[in-house]
């Protein structure tokens, strides 16, 4: 009996009282979260015909809203007319893209595209079989495409068309309802609470709009370039692959890979002569050379837009854990299929933006980040728009409190960050927040009036020369007594 009790005694000695208490407190929370995710998945799956179009309508509304506001501001349109024109434009684009995809597919099939694909696949299969590899599992996959599969494909398209119409109806009612929401909030929460809710809502809306607009611009650029490259290289269904690249570009990290695969596969199996027949792939090296060229160019295009242009536009502000995005991607696919995969990333990013702008949920947003930002990085983000709003100030104040950083030390960090930003761009705008931080830091460092005037004179002309940058670097050396900036 004692021999059986000894392992239990040893295992208890491994766990400290604090660890046992932590497990006792946190395990029920983790279990409840897992249960909610599990049950929620089946609820979302069963209600997909309603919730899918509604989620898409909200995202489309957030993308279209800045355009409506632009029409109201620049052309003095009434709110209703501005949304009407934006919605009409979006509907026409949606219909036009659907018709163009159908025409591109129909033209390819009518020109014997499937026959060419089967012939090239048979040649590829034979060449692989001749090497001695066991490729029986790859034998003639086109035999499985019959009337039943065709009916399923048509049914799937009909389902997407129904979802699109439902989404447009939801979108119309969301546009109608939104102007009344602020008044309802003011009546439900009178006084300062309504203003606080309004400020947080505006901050969330601005952040979400900035993310979605940037992502939409990059997706349009990726899709257009992909379509043009496929057209010039002779890849069939070039317009379809451009639309696919646009849609899946909303999924970070793996979306561009998924969108690129069909075009790359067709580059090896059914590519046509490039530059509208002016050149011949047979003269340039054959099918394998053609496929390799398509592979390199398509992937280079995706990396250019995703890793270079988008990062430069946004400053890499996505800042969401890749593992979390992949989990959201898999969960969205499990719940809603392809549409869920596409919606998963924007919804996750929007959820993080909302959580980080609400004081009680800000720790959850920090857990969702790809990396924990330093105070200097937060200042850099705050300087990006040339002003320091209340939300940014509150985040900085909370971080200073957690790190026991005094107000003077925070000003020194802010000034050093402002100087680094100014030196990097060889200029600083007079009277902006960066200049004010440098002026405050000059006083904290105990500089006399002559030295302060010298620094302000450097900043006033808006341009920083190399010698002036060296002088500022010596003044703001990064140390103030025992404190390191």
C-alpha positions as CSV (number, residue, x, y, z in Angstrom):
1,X,0.0,0.0,0.0
2,X,2.9,2.4,0.8
3,X,4.5,1.6,-2.5
4,X,1.4,2.8,-4.3
5,X,1.1,5.9,-2.3
6,X,4.8,7.0,-2.8
7,X,4.4,8.3,-6.4
8,X,1.4,10.4,-5.3
9,X,3.6,12.0,-2.6
10,X,6.4,12.7,-5.0
11,X,4.1,14.3,-7.6
12,X,2.7,16.5,-4.9
13,X,6.1,17.6,-3.9
14,X,6.8,18.7,-7.5
15,X,3.9,21.2,-7.5
16,X,4.3,24.2,-5.2
17,X,1.3,25.6,-3.4
18,X,1.4,28.6,-5.7
19,X,1.4,26.4,-8.9
20,X,-1.5,24.3,-7.5
21,X,-3.4,27.4,-6.7
22,X,-2.7,28.8,-10.2
23,X,-3.8,25.6,-11.9
24,X,-6.9,25.5,-9.8
25,X,-7.8,29.1,-10.8
26,X,-6.9,28.9,-14.5
27,X,-7.8,25.4,-15.6
28,X,-11.6,26.0,-15.3
29,X,-11.2,29.2,-17.4
30,X,-9.2,27.3,-20.1
31,X,-11.8,24.5,-20.1
32,X,-14.7,27.0,-20.4
33,X,-13.0,28.7,-23.3
34,X,-12.4,25.4,-25.1
35,X,-16.0,24.5,-24.5
36,X,-17.3,27.8,-25.9
37,X,-15.0,27.4,-29.0
38,X,-16.2,23.8,-29.6
39,X,-19.9,24.5,-29.1
40,X,-19.6,27.9,-30.9
41,X,-18.1,26.1,-33.9
42,X,-21.2,24.0,-34.4
43,X,-23.5,26.9,-33.8
44,X,-21.7,29.0,-36.4
45,X,-21.7,26.1,-38.7
46,X,-25.5,25.5,-38.4
47,X,-26.2,29.2,-38.8
48,X,-23.8,29.8,-41.7
49,X,-26.5,30.8,-44.2
50,X,-27.3,33.8,-42.0
51,X,-24.1,34.7,-40.2
52,X,-21.7,34.3,-43.2
53,X,-23.4,37.0,-45.3
54,X,-23.8,39.2,-42.2
55,X,-20.1,39.0,-41.4
56,X,-19.2,39.8,-45.0
57,X,-21.6,42.7,-45.0
58,X,-20.0,44.2,-41.9
59,X,-16.5,43.9,-43.5
60,X,-17.7,45.4,-46.8
61,X,-19.4,48.3,-44.9
62,X,-16.1,49.1,-43.1
63,X,-14.3,49.1,-46.5
64,X,-17.0,51.3,-48.2
65,X,-17.5,53.8,-45.4
66,X,-14.4,55.8,-46.1
67,X,-15.4,56.2,-49.7
68,X,-18.9,57.4,-48.7
69,X,-17.3,59.9,-46.2
70,X,-15.0,61.1,-49.1
71,X,-18.0,61.8,-51.3
72,X,-19.7,63.7,-48.4
73,X,-16.7,65.8,-47.7
74,X,-15.4,66.6,-51.3
75,X,-18.7,66.7,-53.2
76,X,-21.0,67.9,-50.4
77,X,-23.3,64.9,-50.9
78,X,-25.9,63.9,-48.4
79,X,-25.2,60.8,-46.4
80,X,-27.9,58.7,-48.0
81,X,-26.9,59.6,-51.6
82,X,-23.2,59.0,-50.9
83,X,-23.9,55.5,-49.6
84,X,-26.3,54.9,-52.5
85,X,-23.6,55.7,-55.1
86,X,-20.9,53.7,-53.2
87,X,-23.3,50.7,-52.9
88,X,-24.3,50.9,-56.5
89,X,-20.6,51.0,-57.6
90,X,-19.8,48.0,-55.4
91,X,-22.7,46.0,-56.8
92,X,-21.7,46.8,-60.4
93,X,-18.1,45.7,-59.6
94,X,-19.3,42.5,-58.0
95,X,-21.6,41.7,-61.0
96,X,-18.9,42.6,-63.5
97,X,-16.3,40.4,-61.8
98,X,-18.7,37.5,-61.7
99,X,-19.5,37.8,-65.4
100,X,-15.8,38.2,-66.3
101,X,-14.9,35.1,-64.4
102,X,-17.7,33.1,-66.1
103,X,-16.7,34.4,-69.5
104,X,-13.0,33.6,-68.9
105,X,-13.9,30.1,-67.8
106,X,-16.3,29.5,-70.6
107,X,-13.8,30.7,-73.3
108,X,-11.1,28.4,-71.9
109,X,-13.4,25.3,-72.0
110,X,-14.8,26.1,-75.4
111,X,-11.3,26.3,-76.8
112,X,-10.5,22.8,-75.7
113,X,-8.7,23.7,-72.5
114,X,-9.7,20.5,-70.7
115,X,-8.5,18.3,-73.5
116,X,-5.1,20.1,-73.5
117,X,-4.9,19.7,-69.8
118,X,-5.6,16.0,-69.9
119,X,-3.1,15.4,-72.6
120,X,-0.3,17.3,-70.8
121,X,-1.1,15.6,-67.6
122,X,-0.9,12.2,-69.3
123,X,2.5,13.1,-70.6
124,X,3.7,14.2,-67.2
125,X,2.3,11.1,-65.6
126,X,4.1,8.9,-68.1
127,X,7.4,10.7,-67.6
128,X,7.1,10.3,-63.8
129,X,6.2,6.6,-64.1
130,X,9.2,6.0,-66.3
131,X,11.5,7.0,-63.5
132,X,10.3,4.1,-61.4
133,X,8.3,6.1,-58.9
134,X,4.9,4.7,-57.6
135,X,2.5,7.3,-59.0
136,X,-0.6,5.1,-59.3
137,X,-2.4,7.4,-57.0
138,X,-2.0,10.2,-59.5
139,X,-3.4,8.3,-62.4
140,X,-5.9,10.3,-64.6
141,X,-7.8,12.4,-62.0
142,X,-10.0,13.8,-64.7
143,X,-12.0,10.5,-65.0
144,X,-13.7,11.4,-61.7
145,X,-15.2,14.6,-63.2
146,X,-18.6,13.6,-64.3
147,X,-22.2,14.9,-64.3
148,X,-22.5,14.5,-60.6
149,X,-19.4,16.7,-59.9
150,X,-20.7,19.2,-62.4
151,X,-24.0,19.4,-60.6
152,X,-22.3,19.9,-57.3
153,X,-20.1,22.7,-58.8
154,X,-23.2,24.4,-60.1
155,X,-24.9,24.0,-56.7
156,X,-21.9,25.5,-55.0
157,X,-22.0,28.5,-57.4
158,X,-25.7,28.9,-56.7
159,X,-25.0,28.9,-52.9
160,X,-22.4,31.7,-53.3
161,X,-24.7,33.7,-55.5
162,X,-27.4,33.4,-52.8
163,X,-24.9,34.4,-50.1
164,X,-23.9,37.5,-52.3
165,X,-27.5,38.6,-52.6
166,X,-28.1,38.1,-48.9
167,X,-25.0,40.0,-48.1
168,X,-26.1,43.0,-50.2
169,X,-29.5,43.0,-48.3
170,X,-27.7,43.0,-45.0
171,X,-25.3,45.7,-46.3
172,X,-28.2,47.9,-47.3
173,X,-29.9,47.6,-43.8
174,X,-26.5,48.2,-42.0
175,X,-26.0,51.4,-44.0
176,X,-29.5,52.5,-43.1
177,X,-29.1,51.7,-39.4
178,X,-25.6,53.1,-38.6
179,X,-26.5,56.8,-38.5
180,X,-28.9,56.1,-35.7
181,X,-26.5,54.1,-33.5
182,X,-24.7,57.1,-32.0
183,X,-28.0,58.7,-30.9
184,X,-29.1,55.4,-29.3
185,X,-25.8,55.1,-27.4
186,X,-26.2,58.7,-26.2
187,X,-29.7,58.0,-24.9
188,X,-28.7,54.6,-23.4
189,X,-25.6,55.9,-21.6
190,X,-26.1,59.6,-20.9
191,X,-23.3,61.9,-19.8
192,X,-19.5,61.3,-19.9
193,X,-20.0,57.5,-20.4
194,X,-21.6,58.1,-23.9
195,X,-18.7,60.4,-24.9
196,X,-16.2,57.8,-23.7
197,X,-17.9,55.1,-25.7
198,X,-18.0,57.4,-28.7
199,X,-14.2,58.1,-28.4
200,X,-13.4,54.4,-28.2
201,X,-15.7,53.6,-31.0
202,X,-14.1,56.2,-33.3
203,X,-10.6,55.0,-32.4
204,X,-11.6,51.4,-33.2
205,X,-13.3,52.4,-36.5
206,X,-10.3,54.5,-37.6
207,X,-7.9,51.6,-36.9
208,X,-10.1,49.0,-38.6
209,X,-10.7,51.2,-41.6
210,X,-6.9,51.9,-41.9
211,X,-6.2,48.1,-41.8
212,X,-9.0,47.1,-44.2
213,X,-8.3,49.9,-46.7
214,X,-4.6,49.2,-46.8
215,X,-5.3,45.5,-47.2
216,X,-7.8,46.2,-49.9
217,X,-5.3,48.4,-51.9
218,X,-2.6,45.7,-51.6
219,X,-5.1,43.0,-52.6
220,X,-6.2,45.0,-55.7
221,X,-2.5,45.5,-56.7
222,X,-1.7,41.9,-56.1
223,X,-4.7,40.7,-58.1
224,X,-4.2,43.0,-61.0
225,X,-0.5,42.2,-61.3
226,X,-1.2,38.5,-61.0
227,X,-3.8,38.6,-63.7
228,X,-1.6,40.7,-66.1
229,X,1.4,38.4,-65.5
230,X,-0.6,35.3,-66.1
231,X,-2.1,36.9,-69.3
232,X,1.4,37.8,-70.6
233,X,2.9,34.4,-69.7
234,X,0.1,32.5,-71.3
235,X,-1.4,30.9,-68.2
236,X,-5.0,29.9,-68.9
237,X,-7.9,31.4,-66.8
238,X,-5.7,34.5,-66.0
239,X,-8.6,36.6,-64.8
240,X,-9.8,33.9,-62.4
241,X,-6.3,33.7,-60.8
242,X,-6.2,37.5,-60.4
243,X,-9.5,37.4,-58.6
244,X,-8.4,34.5,-56.4
245,X,-5.2,36.4,-55.6
246,X,-7.2,39.5,-54.6
247,X,-9.5,37.4,-52.3
248,X,-6.9,35.3,-50.6
249,X,-4.5,38.2,-50.0
250,X,-6.7,39.0,-47.0
251,X,-5.3,35.9,-45.4
252,X,-1.8,36.7,-44.1
253,X,1.2,34.4,-44.5
254,X,-0.5,31.5,-46.4
255,X,-3.2,33.2,-48.4
256,X,-0.9,34.2,-51.2
257,X,0.5,30.7,-51.4
258,X,-2.9,29.2,-51.7
259,X,-3.9,31.7,-54.4
260,X,-0.6,31.0,-56.4
261,X,-0.9,27.2,-56.6
262,X,-3.5,26.9,-59.4
263,X,-1.7,29.3,-61.7
264,X,1.6,27.6,-61.0
265,X,0.1,24.1,-61.7
266,X,-1.4,25.3,-65.0
267,X,2.0,26.8,-65.8
268,X,3.4,23.3,-65.9
269,X,0.4,21.5,-67.4
270,X,-1.5,23.8,-69.8
271,X,0.5,27.0,-70.4
272,X,0.0,28.7,-73.8
273,X,2.6,30.7,-75.8
274,X,3.6,34.0,-74.0
275,X,3.1,37.6,-75.1
276,X,-0.1,36.7,-77.0
277,X,1.7,34.2,-79.2
278,X,4.6,36.4,-80.2
279,X,7.0,33.9,-78.6
280,X,6.8,30.1,-78.2
281,X,7.7,28.2,-75.0
282,X,8.9,25.3,-77.2
283,X,11.6,27.6,-78.5
284,X,12.4,28.9,-75.0
285,X,12.9,25.5,-73.5
286,X,9.6,23.7,-73.3
287,X,6.9,23.0,-70.7
288,X,9.2,22.7,-67.7
289,X,11.0,25.9,-68.4
290,X,7.6,27.6,-68.8
291,X,6.3,26.3,-65.5
292,X,9.5,27.3,-63.7
293,X,9.3,30.8,-65.1
294,X,5.6,31.1,-63.9
295,X,6.6,29.8,-60.5
296,X,9.4,32.3,-60.0
297,X,7.5,35.3,-61.4
298,X,4.2,34.6,-59.5
299,X,5.9,34.0,-56.2
300,X,8.1,37.1,-56.7
301,X,5.0,39.2,-57.4
302,X,3.3,37.9,-54.2
303,X,6.4,38.6,-52.1
304,X,6.8,42.1,-53.6
305,X,3.3,43.1,-52.6
306,X,3.1,41.3,-49.3
307,X,6.6,41.6,-47.9
308,X,7.7,44.9,-49.4
309,X,4.9,47.2,-50.4
310,X,2.4,46.3,-47.7
311,X,5.0,46.4,-45.0
312,X,6.2,49.8,-46.1
313,X,2.6,51.2,-46.2
314,X,1.5,49.8,-42.9
315,X,4.9,49.8,-41.0
316,X,4.2,46.1,-40.4
317,X,1.5,47.0,-38.0
318,X,-0.5,43.7,-38.3
319,X,1.3,42.5,-35.2
320,X,-0.8,39.4,-34.7
321,X,0.7,36.0,-33.7
322,X,1.2,33.9,-36.8
323,X,0.2,30.8,-34.8
324,X,-3.1,32.5,-33.8
325,X,-3.8,33.5,-37.4
326,X,-3.2,29.9,-38.6
327,X,-5.5,28.6,-35.9
328,X,-8.1,31.1,-36.8
329,X,-7.6,30.1,-40.5
330,X,-8.1,26.4,-39.7
331,X,-11.1,27.2,-37.4
332,X,-12.7,29.4,-40.0
333,X,-12.3,26.6,-42.6
334,X,-13.8,24.1,-40.3
335,X,-16.8,26.3,-39.5
336,X,-17.5,28.1,-42.8
337,X,-15.3,26.5,-45.4
338,X,-13.5,28.7,-48.0
339,X,-15.4,31.9,-46.9
340,X,-14.5,31.2,-43.3
341,X,-10.8,31.0,-44.3
342,X,-11.0,34.4,-46.0
343,X,-13.0,36.0,-43.2
344,X,-10.9,34.5,-40.4
345,X,-7.9,36.8,-40.7
346,X,-9.7,40.2,-40.9
347,X,-12.0,39.2,-38.1
348,X,-9.0,38.2,-35.9
349,X,-7.2,41.5,-36.6
350,X,-10.4,43.5,-36.0
351,X,-11.0,41.6,-32.7
352,X,-7.4,42.5,-31.6
353,X,-7.9,46.2,-32.5
354,X,-11.1,46.3,-30.5
355,X,-9.5,44.5,-27.5
356,X,-6.5,46.8,-27.4
357,X,-8.7,49.9,-27.4
358,X,-10.7,48.7,-24.4
359,X,-9.0,49.0,-21.0
360,X,-10.3,45.8,-19.4
361,X,-9.5,43.6,-22.5
362,X,-6.1,45.2,-23.3
363,X,-4.1,42.3,-21.7
364,X,-5.8,39.9,-24.1
365,X,-4.8,42.0,-27.1
366,X,-1.2,41.9,-25.8
367,X,-1.3,38.1,-25.7
368,X,-2.5,38.1,-29.3
369,X,0.6,40.2,-30.5
370,X,3.4,38.7,-32.5
371,X,5.9,40.5,-30.3
372,X,5.7,42.8,-27.2
373,X,6.5,46.4,-28.3
374,X,8.9,48.5,-26.4
375,X,8.0,52.0,-25.2
376,X,10.1,53.5,-28.0
377,X,8.2,51.4,-30.6
378,X,5.0,52.7,-29.2
379,X,6.2,56.3,-29.5
380,X,7.2,55.6,-33.1
381,X,3.7,54.4,-33.9
382,X,2.2,57.4,-32.1
383,X,4.4,59.8,-34.1
384,X,3.4,58.2,-37.4
385,X,0.4,60.5,-37.9
386,X,2.1,63.6,-36.4
387,X,-0.1,63.8,-33.3
388,X,-0.6,62.1,-30.0
389,X,-4.3,61.2,-29.3
390,X,-5.9,60.2,-26.0
391,X,-5.8,56.4,-26.7
392,X,-2.0,56.5,-27.5
393,X,-1.4,58.7,-24.4
394,X,-3.3,56.2,-22.2
395,X,-1.4,53.2,-23.6
396,X,2.0,55.0,-23.0
397,X,0.9,56.1,-19.5
398,X,-0.2,52.5,-18.6
399,X,3.1,51.1,-19.8
400,X,5.1,53.7,-17.9
401,X,3.2,52.8,-14.7
402,X,3.9,49.1,-15.2
403,X,7.6,49.7,-15.8
404,X,7.9,52.3,-13.0
405,X,9.1,54.9,-15.5
406,X,8.7,58.5,-14.3
407,X,7.2,61.3,-16.4
408,X,10.6,62.9,-17.0
409,X,12.1,59.6,-18.0
410,X,9.2,59.0,-20.4
411,X,9.8,62.5,-22.0
412,X,13.5,61.6,-22.5
413,X,12.6,58.4,-24.2
414,X,10.0,60.2,-26.4
415,X,12.5,62.9,-27.3
416,X,15.2,60.3,-28.2
417,X,12.7,58.5,-30.3
418,X,11.6,61.7,-32.0
419,X,15.2,62.6,-32.8
420,X,15.9,59.2,-34.2
421,X,12.9,59.6,-36.5
422,X,13.9,63.1,-37.5
423,X,17.5,62.1,-38.2
424,X,16.3,59.1,-40.3
425,X,14.2,61.3,-42.5
426,X,16.6,64.3,-42.5
427,X,13.8,66.6,-41.4
428,X,11.4,67.4,-38.6
429,X,8.2,69.4,-38.9
430,X,8.1,72.5,-36.7
431,X,5.4,72.7,-33.9
432,X,4.6,69.0,-34.2
433,X,4.6,66.6,-31.2
434,X,8.2,65.4,-31.9
435,X,9.5,68.9,-31.6
436,X,7.6,69.6,-28.4
437,X,9.1,66.4,-26.9
438,X,12.6,67.4,-27.8
439,X,12.1,70.9,-26.3
440,X,10.7,69.3,-23.1
441,X,13.7,67.0,-22.9
442,X,16.1,69.9,-23.3
443,X,14.8,71.5,-20.1
444,X,14.8,68.2,-18.2
445,X,18.5,67.6,-19.2
446,X,19.3,71.0,-17.6
447,X,20.5,72.7,-20.8
448,X,21.0,76.5,-20.5
449,X,19.1,79.0,-22.6
450,X,21.8,79.2,-25.2
451,X,21.9,75.4,-25.8
452,X,18.1,75.2,-25.9
453,X,18.0,78.0,-28.5
454,X,20.7,76.3,-30.5
455,X,18.6,73.1,-30.6
456,X,15.4,74.8,-31.4
457,X,17.2,76.7,-34.2
458,X,18.2,73.4,-35.7
459,X,14.6,72.2,-35.6
460,X,13.0,75.4,-36.8
461,X,14.3,75.3,-40.3
462,X,12.8,71.8,-40.9
463,X,16.0,70.2,-42.2
464,X,18.7,68.4,-40.2
465,X,22.2,68.4,-41.7
466,X,24.8,65.7,-40.8
467,X,26.7,68.0,-38.4
468,X,23.5,69.1,-36.7
469,X,22.4,65.5,-36.4
470,X,25.8,64.7,-34.7
471,X,25.3,67.6,-32.3
472,X,21.8,66.4,-31.3
473,X,23.1,62.9,-31.0
474,X,25.7,64.1,-28.5
475,X,23.1,66.1,-26.5
476,X,20.6,63.2,-26.5
477,X,23.2,60.5,-25.9
478,X,20.8,58.0,-24.4
479,X,21.9,58.5,-20.7
480,X,20.7,60.7,-18.0
481,X,22.5,59.9,-14.8
482,X,21.7,56.4,-13.8
483,X,18.8,56.2,-16.2
484,X,19.4,54.8,-19.7
485,X,17.1,56.0,-22.5
